[in-house]
Amino acid sequence: MGKLRNNQKGFGAVEGILILVIVALIGVVGFMAYKNHHKTVSSSTTLTSKSSSTKSVSSNNQNQPANPYADWKQYCDTEGKVCFKYPASWTQNQNTFALSSTVNNVSSTVQSPDQAVNISYDYPYVKDAGNTNFLTMSIDSVPNYPNLKIVGGIYTDTNNLAQYSIVEASQVTQAGLTVGQTSQFTNTPRFGLTSDTTNEPYQFVAIDGQQGNGANTLTAAKNWFSSTEAKQGLLILQSFSTQ
């Protein structure tokens, strides 16, 4: 009986050890499985995050508008402290002559290859202004210059001359210009950069260069505004900046 009891105690101890070993193995296996799973999830999350970031950057690049002035040239008038951009394929010329011993007049012209648009910039522009019938086609802003506007329209009393002009925003209000309607408006548009009445004015316009000396039909004048060259002319005026 004593041996049997001792054997039973021995078997009980062995079984206890086996149970502990089994529990320990289960714990180790479970820990390794958890660790591998956590690593896989973390790696998957990182890849997903990188993928989302890449897609976001790609999406932002696609949403960025193309620069309309890419590869354009820039002209700057050192007298009037004004700059503007124009297509590299267009021709640009400048004339300078003395108005007095202290003041020089600077006149710059830019012309499209097919001569459909003539850009004229003058500083200072001192010609007296008069009013005539003007059919307003568009009113656009000048970026970073809230006091200026670009008015597109047709001088119906002057051979239906089509033209974009930079003017002071106050002139647009005073003349009551409304797109699609005819109003009395200055036939020599010009503008100043300050409220100082002694400030010499500028003129910066884009004109239908194919009109010539003959009469232009109203339909042809309207169609000019939808041409590629006229749209580039508008962009030139919108590139206006001061030094």
Secondary structure, 3 states (H helix, E strand, C coil): CHHHHHHHHHHHHHHHHHHHHHHHHHHHHHHHHHHHHHHHHHHHHHHHHHHHHHHHHHHHHHHCCCCCCCCCEEEEECCCCEEEEECCCCEEEEEEEECCCCCEEEEEEEECCCCCEEEEEEECCCCCCCEEEEEEEEEEEECCEEEEEEEEEEECCCCCEEEEEEEEHHHHHHHCCCCCCEEEEECCCCECCCCCCCCCCEEEEEEECCCCCCCCCHHHHHHHCCCHHHHHHHHHHHCCEEC
